[in-house]
Amino acid sequence: MELSPITQAFVLHFGEMGSRWGINRTVGQICALLFLSGRPLPADEIAEQLGFSRSNVSMGLKELQSWRLVRLQHLTGDRREHFSVPEDVWQIVRTLAEERRRRELDPTLSVLRDLLLDKVTSEGDRHAHGRIREMHDLIELIKTWSEDVQKLETDQLVELLKLGGRVVRLLELKNRLPVIGRGRREIPIDNPPLDEEFAS
Protein backbone atom coordinates (compact mmCIF):
# COMPACT_ATOMS: atom_id res chain seq x y z
CA MET A 1 0.00 0.00 0.00
CA GLU A 2 1.47 3.34 -1.09
CA LEU A 3 1.46 6.27 1.32
CA SER A 4 -0.45 9.41 0.36
CA PRO A 5 1.71 12.51 -0.31
CA ILE A 6 0.62 14.12 2.98
CA THR A 7 1.37 11.00 5.03
CA GLN A 8 4.68 10.49 3.25
CA ALA A 9 5.79 14.09 3.89
CA PHE A 10 4.85 13.82 7.59
CA VAL A 11 6.60 10.46 8.01
CA LEU A 12 9.77 11.62 6.24
CA HIS A 13 9.97 14.79 8.31
CA PHE A 14 9.59 12.92 11.59
CA GLY A 15 12.27 10.51 10.49
CA GLU A 16 14.65 13.43 10.00
CA MET A 17 13.65 15.00 13.31
CA GLY A 18 14.06 11.71 15.17
CA SER A 19 17.85 11.94 15.28
CA ARG A 20 17.57 15.36 16.93
CA TRP A 21 15.22 13.98 19.58
CA GLY A 22 17.40 11.04 20.53
CA ILE A 23 15.86 8.36 18.30
CA ASN A 24 16.96 7.18 14.86
CA ARG A 25 15.27 7.83 11.53
CA THR A 26 13.59 4.43 11.32
CA VAL A 27 12.04 4.75 14.78
CA GLY A 28 10.81 8.27 14.00
CA GLN A 29 9.14 7.14 10.78
CA ILE A 30 7.47 4.15 12.43
CA CYS A 31 6.08 6.35 15.19
CA ALA A 32 4.83 8.91 12.66
CA LEU A 33 3.11 6.23 10.55
CA LEU A 34 1.36 4.76 13.61
CA PHE A 35 0.33 8.24 14.74
CA LEU A 36 -1.43 8.94 11.43
CA SER A 37 -2.90 5.46 11.04
CA GLY A 38 -6.59 5.09 11.80
CA ARG A 39 -6.03 1.54 13.10
CA PRO A 40 -3.36 -0.60 14.76
CA LEU A 41 -0.81 -1.95 12.27
CA PRO A 42 1.10 -5.25 12.19
CA ALA A 43 4.86 -5.22 11.72
CA ASP A 44 4.73 -6.63 8.19
CA GLU A 45 2.38 -3.86 7.04
CA ILE A 46 4.59 -1.21 8.63
CA ALA A 47 7.60 -2.68 6.82
CA GLU A 48 5.71 -2.72 3.51
CA GLN A 49 4.44 0.85 3.77
CA LEU A 50 7.79 2.30 4.82
CA GLY A 51 9.99 0.09 2.68
CA PHE A 52 11.94 -1.19 5.69
CA SER A 53 13.10 -4.72 6.44
CA ARG A 54 11.15 -6.70 9.01
CA SER A 55 14.18 -6.79 11.30
CA ASN A 56 14.50 -2.98 11.23
CA VAL A 57 10.80 -2.60 12.00
CA SER A 58 11.06 -5.10 14.89
CA MET A 59 14.00 -3.20 16.39
CA GLY A 60 12.20 0.11 15.89
CA LEU A 61 9.07 -1.15 17.61
CA LYS A 62 11.11 -2.44 20.55
CA GLU A 63 12.72 0.98 20.87
CA LEU A 64 9.30 2.68 20.83
CA GLN A 65 8.06 0.23 23.46
CA SER A 66 11.04 1.13 25.67
CA TRP A 67 9.92 4.77 25.32
CA ARG A 68 6.36 3.66 26.22
CA LEU A 69 5.11 5.21 22.97
CA VAL A 70 3.55 2.14 21.34
CA ARG A 71 1.08 -0.41 22.58
CA LEU A 72 0.92 -4.06 21.56
CA GLN A 73 -2.55 -5.36 20.64
CA HIS A 74 -4.07 -8.62 19.40
CA LEU A 75 -7.08 -8.36 17.11
CA THR A 76 -9.80 -10.98 16.87
CA GLY A 77 -9.25 -13.34 13.94
CA ASP A 78 -5.66 -12.19 13.34
CA ARG A 79 -2.72 -14.01 14.92
CA ARG A 80 -0.31 -11.17 14.18
CA GLU A 81 0.74 -8.59 16.76
CA HIS A 82 -0.57 -5.10 16.03
CA PHE A 83 0.86 -1.81 17.25
CA SER A 84 -0.63 1.62 17.94
CA VAL A 85 0.29 4.89 19.61
CA PRO A 86 -1.95 6.75 22.11
CA GLU A 87 -4.83 8.64 20.53
CA ASP A 88 -4.30 11.59 22.86
CA VAL A 89 -1.44 13.73 21.53
CA TRP A 90 -0.99 15.24 25.01
CA GLN A 91 -0.32 11.78 26.40
CA ILE A 92 2.40 11.31 23.78
CA VAL A 93 4.00 14.65 24.71
CA ARG A 94 3.82 13.85 28.43
CA THR A 95 5.40 10.44 27.88
CA LEU A 96 8.20 11.93 25.76
CA ALA A 97 8.90 14.60 28.39
CA GLU A 98 8.96 12.06 31.21
CA GLU A 99 11.22 9.65 29.32
CA ARG A 100 13.65 12.37 28.28
CA ARG A 101 13.81 13.60 31.88
CA ARG A 102 14.49 10.06 33.08
CA ARG A 103 17.12 9.38 30.40
CA GLU A 104 18.88 12.76 30.34
CA LEU A 105 18.31 14.90 33.42
CA ASP A 106 18.30 12.18 36.10
CA PRO A 107 21.70 10.64 35.16
CA THR A 108 23.28 14.10 34.87
CA LEU A 109 21.95 15.15 38.28
CA SER A 110 23.29 11.93 39.78
CA VAL A 111 26.79 12.63 38.45
CA LEU A 112 26.69 16.26 39.57
CA ARG A 113 25.57 15.26 43.09
CA ASP A 114 28.47 12.80 43.35
CA LEU A 115 30.94 15.47 42.18
CA LEU A 116 29.62 17.95 44.75
CA LEU A 117 30.33 15.41 47.49
CA ASP A 118 34.02 15.24 46.50
CA LYS A 119 36.46 17.05 48.76
CA VAL A 120 37.77 20.41 47.50
CA THR A 121 41.57 20.36 47.65
CA SER A 122 42.65 23.39 45.61
CA GLU A 123 41.53 26.82 44.45
CA GLY A 124 40.90 25.37 40.99
CA ASP A 125 38.69 22.71 42.57
CA ARG A 126 36.84 25.40 44.51
CA HIS A 127 36.06 27.27 41.30
CA ALA A 128 35.03 24.07 39.51
CA HIS A 129 32.91 23.07 42.51
CA GLY A 130 31.06 26.40 42.36
CA ARG A 131 30.36 26.02 38.63
CA ILE A 132 29.16 22.46 39.12
CA ARG A 133 26.84 23.70 41.89
CA GLU A 134 25.39 26.29 39.50
CA MET A 135 24.79 23.63 36.86
CA HIS A 136 23.26 21.26 39.42
CA ASP A 137 20.88 23.90 40.77
CA LEU A 138 19.75 24.88 37.27
CA ILE A 139 19.05 21.31 36.17
CA GLU A 140 17.35 20.55 39.50
CA LEU A 141 15.09 23.58 38.97
CA ILE A 142 14.24 22.47 35.42
CA LYS A 143 13.49 18.94 36.62
CA THR A 144 11.25 20.17 39.45
CA TRP A 145 9.39 22.50 37.09
CA SER A 146 8.95 19.68 34.58
CA GLU A 147 7.59 17.35 37.26
CA ASP A 148 5.16 20.03 38.49
CA VAL A 149 3.90 20.67 34.94
CA GLN A 150 3.52 16.93 34.40
CA LYS A 151 1.02 16.82 37.29
CA LEU A 152 -1.30 19.36 35.66
CA GLU A 153 -4.50 18.22 34.02
CA THR A 154 -4.48 18.70 30.25
CA ASP A 155 -6.90 21.64 30.34
CA GLN A 156 -4.70 23.35 32.96
CA LEU A 157 -1.61 22.73 30.85
CA VAL A 158 -3.32 24.24 27.80
CA GLU A 159 -4.23 27.34 29.85
CA LEU A 160 -0.64 27.62 31.09
CA LEU A 161 0.72 27.51 27.54
CA LYS A 162 -1.85 30.05 26.37
CA LEU A 163 -0.65 32.55 28.98
CA GLY A 164 2.43 33.10 26.84
CA GLY A 165 3.73 36.65 26.94
CA ARG A 166 1.28 37.64 29.66
CA VAL A 167 3.47 35.84 32.20
CA VAL A 168 6.47 37.90 31.04
CA ARG A 169 4.46 41.11 31.39
CA LEU A 170 3.33 40.07 34.86
CA LEU A 171 6.93 39.47 35.96
CA GLU A 172 8.01 42.80 34.45
CA LEU A 173 5.17 44.57 36.29
CA LYS A 174 6.15 42.88 39.54
CA ASN A 175 9.70 44.18 39.18
CA ARG A 176 8.44 47.75 38.61
CA LEU A 177 6.36 47.85 41.80
CA PRO A 178 8.01 49.93 44.59
CA VAL A 179 8.62 48.26 47.94
CA ILE A 180 6.70 49.89 50.82
CA GLY A 181 7.06 49.11 54.52
CA ARG A 182 7.74 45.45 55.21
CA GLY A 183 7.90 44.13 51.70
CA ARG A 184 4.38 45.24 50.73
CA ARG A 185 3.95 46.53 47.20
CA GLU A 186 1.60 49.05 45.72
CA ILE A 187 0.77 49.64 42.07
CA PRO A 188 2.14 52.96 40.76
CA ILE A 189 -0.48 55.32 39.35
CA ASP A 190 1.02 55.17 35.85
CA ASN A 191 0.62 51.35 35.72
CA PRO A 192 -2.75 49.85 34.74
CA PRO A 193 -4.47 47.47 37.18
CA LEU A 194 -3.68 43.78 36.70
CA ASP A 195 -7.21 42.92 35.65
CA GLU A 196 -7.08 45.42 32.79
CA GLU A 197 -3.63 44.47 31.51
CA PHE A 198 -4.25 40.73 31.64
CA ALA A 199 -7.90 40.64 30.64
CA SER A 200 -7.06 39.86 27.01
Legacy VTK file of the C-alpha trace (Angstrom):
# vtk DataFile Version 3.0
C-alpha trace
ASCII
DATASET POLYDATA
POINTS 200 float
0.000 0.000 0.000
1.471 3.338 -1.091
1.458 6.267 1.317
-0.447 9.412 0.358
1.709 12.508 -0.308
0.620 14.116 2.979
1.374 10.997 5.027
4.684 10.490 3.252
5.791 14.091 3.889
4.852 13.822 7.586
6.597 10.462 8.013
9.775 11.618 6.239
9.968 14.794 8.312
9.590 12.925 11.591
12.273 10.510 10.491
14.652 13.432 9.999
13.654 15.002 13.314
14.060 11.714 15.170
17.851 11.939 15.280
17.571 15.358 16.927
15.222 13.979 19.578
17.404 11.041 20.531
15.861 8.358 18.299
16.961 7.181 14.856
15.267 7.831 11.526
13.589 4.428 11.320
12.043 4.753 14.782
10.812 8.273 14.000
9.136 7.140 10.783
7.467 4.148 12.430
6.083 6.351 15.194
4.834 8.910 12.661
3.106 6.228 10.553
1.356 4.757 13.608
0.329 8.240 14.738
-1.434 8.935 11.431
-2.902 5.460 11.037
-6.590 5.086 11.796
-6.035 1.543 13.097
-3.362 -0.596 14.759
-0.812 -1.947 12.265
1.100 -5.252 12.191
4.863 -5.215 11.722
4.729 -6.625 8.189
2.385 -3.863 7.042
4.588 -1.213 8.634
7.596 -2.678 6.818
5.707 -2.723 3.505
4.435 0.851 3.767
7.788 2.302 4.824
9.993 0.086 2.679
11.944 -1.191 5.688
13.104 -4.720 6.443
11.146 -6.705 9.015
14.179 -6.787 11.305
14.497 -2.977 11.225
10.802 -2.604 11.999
11.061 -5.098 14.893
13.996 -3.205 16.395
12.204 0.111 15.892
9.068 -1.154 17.612
11.113 -2.444 20.552
12.719 0.982 20.875
9.299 2.677 20.827
8.062 0.230 23.463
11.038 1.134 25.666
9.923 4.774 25.319
6.357 3.664 26.219
5.111 5.214 22.974
3.552 2.139 21.338
1.076 -0.405 22.575
0.921 -4.057 21.556
-2.546 -5.361 20.638
-4.068 -8.618 19.402
-7.085 -8.362 17.112
-9.805 -10.976 16.867
-9.248 -13.336 13.944
-5.657 -12.189 13.335
-2.723 -14.006 14.924
-0.306 -11.168 14.183
0.742 -8.592 16.763
-0.566 -5.100 16.030
0.856 -1.806 17.255
-0.627 1.619 17.935
0.287 4.886 19.610
-1.947 6.751 22.111
-4.829 8.639 20.532
-4.303 11.592 22.859
-1.439 13.731 21.531
-0.988 15.244 25.006
-0.318 11.778 26.401
2.397 11.314 23.778
4.001 14.652 24.706
3.820 13.851 28.428
5.400 10.440 27.881
8.200 11.933 25.764
8.899 14.604 28.392
8.964 12.058 31.208
11.222 9.653 29.322
13.645 12.373 28.285
13.812 13.604 31.877
14.492 10.058 33.079
17.115 9.384 30.403
18.881 12.760 30.336
18.311 14.900 33.422
18.302 12.181 36.100
21.700 10.643 35.162
23.285 14.100 34.874
21.955 15.146 38.283
23.293 11.926 39.783
26.790 12.631 38.449
26.685 16.262 39.573
25.573 15.264 43.089
28.473 12.805 43.346
30.939 15.475 42.185
29.618 17.952 44.750
30.335 15.411 47.494
34.021 15.241 46.504
36.465 17.053 48.764
37.769 20.414 47.499
41.568 20.360 47.648
42.651 23.388 45.608
41.532 26.818 44.452
40.898 25.370 40.994
38.686 22.709 42.567
36.845 25.404 44.513
36.058 27.272 41.300
35.026 24.074 39.506
32.907 23.072 42.515
31.061 26.399 42.361
30.364 26.023 38.632
29.164 22.456 39.123
26.841 23.699 41.888
25.392 26.289 39.505
24.791 23.626 36.865
23.262 21.256 39.423
20.883 23.901 40.771
19.747 24.881 37.274
19.051 21.306 36.168
17.352 20.552 39.502
15.087 23.578 38.971
14.235 22.471 35.424
13.485 18.941 36.619
11.246 20.172 39.452
9.385 22.499 37.093
8.947 19.677 34.584
7.587 17.350 37.265
5.165 20.027 38.490
3.898 20.674 34.944
3.521 16.931 34.403
1.025 16.819 37.289
-1.299 19.362 35.661
-4.503 18.219 34.016
-4.478 18.696 30.249
-6.903 21.645 30.336
-4.702 23.348 32.960
-1.615 22.725 30.846
-3.321 24.245 27.801
-4.227 27.340 29.849
-0.644 27.619 31.090
0.723 27.507 27.539
-1.849 30.049 26.368
-0.652 32.545 28.984
2.430 33.103 26.841
3.727 36.650 26.945
1.281 37.644 29.661
3.472 35.842 32.200
6.467 37.895 31.042
4.456 41.113 31.386
3.327 40.066 34.862
6.934 39.469 35.962
8.013 42.805 34.452
5.174 44.566 36.288
6.148 42.884 39.545
9.705 44.184 39.183
8.439 47.755 38.612
6.363 47.848 41.800
8.009 49.931 44.589
8.620 48.258 47.942
6.705 49.889 50.821
7.065 49.109 54.516
7.736 45.445 55.215
7.900 44.128 51.701
4.382 45.241 50.733
3.953 46.531 47.204
1.596 49.054 45.722
0.773 49.636 42.072
2.139 52.956 40.763
-0.479 55.325 39.348
1.022 55.166 35.850
0.621 51.353 35.719
-2.745 49.854 34.743
-4.469 47.472 37.183
-3.678 43.781 36.703
-7.210 42.920 35.654
-7.084 45.420 32.791
-3.635 44.473 31.508
-4.252 40.727 31.639
-7.898 40.638 30.641
-7.055 39.864 27.012
LINES 1 201
200 0 1 2 3 4 5 6 7 8 9 10 11 12 13 14 15 16 17 18 19 20 21 22 23 24 25 26 27 28 29 30 31 32 33 34 35 36 37 38 39 40 41 42 43 44 45 46 47 48 49 50 51 52 53 54 55 56 57 58 59 60 61 62 63 64 65 66 67 68 69 70 71 72 73 74 75 76 77 78 79 80 81 82 83 84 85 86 87 88 89 90 91 92 93 94 95 96 97 98 99 100 101 102 103 104 105 106 107 108 109 110 111 112 113 114 115 116 117 118 119 120 121 122 123 124 125 126 127 128 129 130 131 132 133 134 135 136 137 138 139 140 141 142 143 144 145 146 147 148 149 150 151 152 153 154 155 156 157 158 159 160 161 162 163 164 165 166 167 168 169 170 171 172 173 174 175 176 177 178 179 180 181 182 183 184 185 186 187 188 189 190 191 192 193 194 195 196 197 198 199
